[in-house]
């Protein structure tokens, strides 16, 4: 269905101020997306150990592997589906699939059911987060893309941080599984209502931006195969971004699944673990507002390279900490700052380098590789911890992160800060 047919006749404009209501609604929805994952950050690894008597780190972290596979594959499909079926429709489907997740965890007689629930959570995240990202890019146009993405990721990971800290605090007084289940049902229900009733599709905004781009108005979105080849291999700049995204989420998988076990092994309580688990995404979330806007001014390459190297330093500090809580908190702050430099900037870099109608499929491929980092990270952290110990596994990931930053420095061409101004349809139009 052509993009211009997706909504009734109405005034369409690009810009943050012009679309503030819809942009704000999408921010709220993305906070709920983040909170669904945050609930698990300080509780699920401990549930695996305490409720299901899992002794192997690899077995505990299997839920992250399942989550990562599902989210990565969903991202790959969502990018192409969004161009054909509409962004809002996929957003609603994503939240409908989130509703069974807490119920499955509540009734799970075995860890395999929890792993299966995280497959559904991965699909939810792949659809819901992908669509909120793409829809915000659609609304604001090219001039403030980095700032918009910084806000999006700030609110999303603010939701992760608050949910992680709150669930850890509540789990000190209540059963961790009960905390996760009740909060999960409330969040998924609220988000589904918001997405179904109040959010509007952004297909017309894509059509308006395409009219003012250097590409022909009748250009079609690339096929999934073409987008996959471009972002994975053929284009050197997109390939560099994709590998950096993978390594970045490899780090996140380690922080999500291994750090709680690392701290617990050195005597930290569940409340303390929740605090550490919440600090990292909190710093990451807040700092992205500034780092996204900064990348609009200086270009995308400097923040990406700096961010990967800062993350490597943070992980090295954590590996040498011996599980000391004070050092772990410092490492979490540094890791959050490094991730904030990278996370919104990579998506903005991808979006800068493709046409408006190609954006959703190519960003979907990037997000596929980025979230494959959960799979690689879950396996690498789990096997590494079983073989090398917690510190050894974290040290290996620190080295990989440094190599990734060097790769971007060598492979990604620096673009002029004014790149976004080359595409500038900002005035009103009618669909």
Secondary structure, DSSP 8 states (H G I E B T S, - for coil): --GGGSS-S-EE--STTTTHHHHHHHHHHHHHHHHHHHHHHTTHHHHHHHTT----HHHHTHHHHHHHHHHHHHHHHHHHHHHHH-HHHHHHHHHHHHHHHHHHHHH-SSHHHHHHHHHHHHHHHHHHHHHHHHHHHHHH-STTHHHHHHHHHHHHHHHHHHHHHHHHHHHTTS-HHHHHHHHHHHHHHHHHHHHHHT----HHHHHHHHHTSSS-TT-----HHHHHHIIIII-HHHHHHHHHHHHHHHHHHIIIIIHHHHHHHTT--HHHHHHHHHHHHHHHHHHHHHHHHHHHHH-HHHHHHHHHHHHHHHHHHHHTSTT-HHHHHHHHHHHHHHHHHHHHHHHHHHHHTS-GGGHHHHHHHHHHHHHHHHHHHHHHHHHHHHHHHHHHHHHHHHHHHHHHHHHHHHHS----GGGGGGS---S-EE-
